[in-house]
Amino acid sequence: MPKFESYQQGTPTYVELITPDQSAARSFYGDLFGWDYDETQMDEGSVYLTARLQGDDVAGVSGQMPELAGHPAFWNVYLAVDDVDAAVAKVEPAGGKVEAGPFDIGEHGRMAALQDPTGARISLWQAKDNVGTARANEPGTPIWNELMTPDIEQAKSFYGEVLGVTWEETPMPDMTYTTMHVDGRAVAGVMPPPMEGMPPHWNVYFNVQSVDETVAAAEAKGATTVAPAFDVPEVGRMAVLADPQGGMFSLMQTPS
């Protein structure tokens, strides 16, 4: 089983749902992916949920801050950094916006929340005691992350300047797909939004044994199918869903 003890700078290291209904999200994703949860009491009286699979950290589920009242749920992606303060110092010169931080999360790590120049939210994570996602790339865990943005060139420039990542383009039948690379290895994708009006955002893919069965189960629990199941040759079968609170996520069934 793929387990992780460290991540190189620029690699997605954690995913976290920000939702207006934490209790409903806990039930929805727990049933869908087989997660159980560890609860951490926060200073302001709220509870942070760490989703676990077979005892390993997979993702987070957090309630919303007051300033996000009325905002649909969304999945937030964290990228690993060696020095979050040094990386944050490069954000505004590269055209981005620092929304919060850097600040410490106890002894777990140090983080910052940003917007890239295209408007997509992203967080940075400098691990201390907690690497982030300890189990990935298997059913019920994250397998891929993808930036949806109408300005790919601006995004490439920003993440390259702040994190030192590189890029590779792959021609496809209807488009050119761009991948973000760390030390020669593809760690994330970048593509234009598939539909008009979709705001820039980072999208999370979760691995499942059967996309079709998982879509049916999600719909039965109140999810909405945004893109019905489809096949990508040599990659796998996929679908895009929105959870009952509006949080969009994708499913990926890899070839056997």
N, C-alpha and C positions, 0 to 999 in steps of 0.2 A: 504494500500500500504506500502511495507517495506521501511521505511526511517531510516537513521542512523545519530546519533549525536556524536558517539564516536566509536572507535575500540580498542580492546585489542591488546597488543604487539604481533607481529607475524601474525596478521590477514591482508590479502590483504585489502588495504584501498582506492586504486585509480588505474586506468589504463590510459595509455597515449600513443597515437599513435605518433611515430616519423616518418615523411614521407618527401620524396623529393618534393612532390606536394601537398601542404597543401590545395590549392583551390579545386583540384580534390577530395581529401579525404573528405573535408567538404561536397561536394555535394553527394558523394557516400554514406557515412554513414548517413548523414542527411535524404536522401531519404529512405535508407534501414530501419532505426530504428526510424524515426520520430523525430530526434533531431533538435533543434534550437541551436544557438550558442551565447555566450557572448564573445566579443573581448576585449583583454587586450593588449595595446601597450607596447612593450618591449623596454628596453634601447637602444638596437642595431638597432632599427628601424623595427624589425619584429613584428608580431602579434601572440599572443597565443589565441587559441580558446578553450573555455570551453563548451563542449557539455551538453545540458540541456534537460530534459524531464519534462514537466509540471512544469517548473520553478526550478527544482532541478538539481544540478550538477551530472553528470553521468560519464564523461570521459574527457580527454584532447586530443587536436590535435595540435601538434607542428611541425614546420619545422625542418630541419636537421641543426646541427652545421657543419661548414666547414670540420671538421675532419672526418665526416661521408659521405662525398661526394661519390656518387656511390654505397652506401649501400642501399639494399632494405628497404622499410618501415618495421617497426616492432612495436608491441605492448609492451610497458614497464609496468611492474607491480610494484607497491609500497607496501611495508609492513609497518604496523604501528609499531612505537617504542615509548617508554616512554621518552628515552633520546638518541637522535641520536649520540651524541658525545661518550657516553659510549658504544653504540653498535658498532660504527666504530672502536673503540679501540680494539675490539675483532676480527675484520675481518681478518687482516693479520696473527695473531697468529693461527687462525682457517684455514688458507690456502687460503683465498680469496684475492681479490685485490680491493683497493679503487681507483675508477676512477675519482671521483670528490667529493669535500665537506669534511666535512659538511659545509653548507652555508644556509643563510636565504632567503626565498622567501617573502620579505616584512613582513607583519604581518600575512601572511597565514600560515606559518609553517617553519620548518627547515628540510633539506633533505641531502642525500648523494647518490651517484651512485656507484654501486659495480659490480664486477664479482665474482660469487661463485667459488670454486675450480674446478668445472667441466666446467667452461666457460660460464655459463648462466648469463646474465645481470639482475640485480635486483636493485631497489631503496628503500631507507628507508625514512619514513615520520613521523616527530614529529609534530603533529597538534598544531596550535595555533588558529587562527580565522577560519581556513578551515579544516574540517575533511577529505575531499577528496570526495569520492563518497557518495552522500547524499541519493540516491535512487538506489536500487539494487534488484535483484531476481524477476523481473517482465519483461514482454516483452519490449525490447529496452534497457535493462540495463545489466550490468555484473551479472553473476550468479555463476561462478566457475572459479578458476585459477589452473593451472597445470604446474608443472615443468617437462619438457622433458629432461632427462639426461641419459647417458649410465652408470653412476656411482652413483647409488642410495645411497649406503652406505656412500660414501663421502659427498653427499649432505645432508643426514640426520645428519651426524656429524657436518657439518658446521652450518646449520640453528639451530640445537639444541644448539650449543655452543654460537652462537651470539644472538639468540632470546629466547632461553629457551623453544622452542616448543617440543612436543613429537610426537610419531609416532604410527600408527596402520596398520597392514597388513591384507588384505582381499583376500582370495583365489578366483580366477575367472577361468573360463574354460580354458583360454589360458595363464594366467599369474597370478601373485600376485600383487594386486593394493595397493599402499601405500598412506595413508592419513596423512597429517600434522594436529596436534591437538593443540588447545589453550584452556586451562581450560576444557579439556575433550570434546571439540567440534571440529569436522572436519572443517577445513577452507581452505584446498587446497589439491591437489593430486600430486603424483610423479610417473612417469612411464618412461620406456625406450622409445626412439624415435621410432615411428612406421615404419620408413623406413630408410634404410642405407644412410649415408651421411648427415642426418639432424643434424645441430649443436644444442648443448644444448640451451634451451631457455624456458622462461615462456610463456604459452599459455593462452589466455583469451577466455572464453565462454560467449556468449551473449544469453540471454533468448529470445525466439520468440514464437509466437502463433502457427506457422506452419513452421517446418524446410523445407519441400519440397517447399512451396510457397516462402520462403525467399531465398532459393538456386536459384530458377528460376529467382527471381527478381535481385539477385546479379549478376548472369551470364549475364543477359540482360544489366547490367551496366558495364560490362567488367571484372568481377571477374572470377577467375579460381577455379573449384572444385578440391580440393586435395584429399578428402575422401568423396564419395557420401553418402547420408543419410543412417544411420544405426540405429538399435535399441539396447539399452542396457537394459535388463530386470530390472524392478523396479527403473530405473534411468530416462530413457526417450529416445527420438530420437535425433540424433546428426548428424552433418556434419562438415567438415573442408574446409575452403575456403582460397584463397589468394586474396586480393583486387587488383585493377589494378596497384598499385605501388609495389606489392609483399608482403604486410603485411599479415601474416597469422593470422587467428582467427577462432574460432569454434562457432557453433550454438547449442543450447540445447532447446528442446521442452519437458517440464516436463509432466508427466502423468496427465491427467485431474482429 
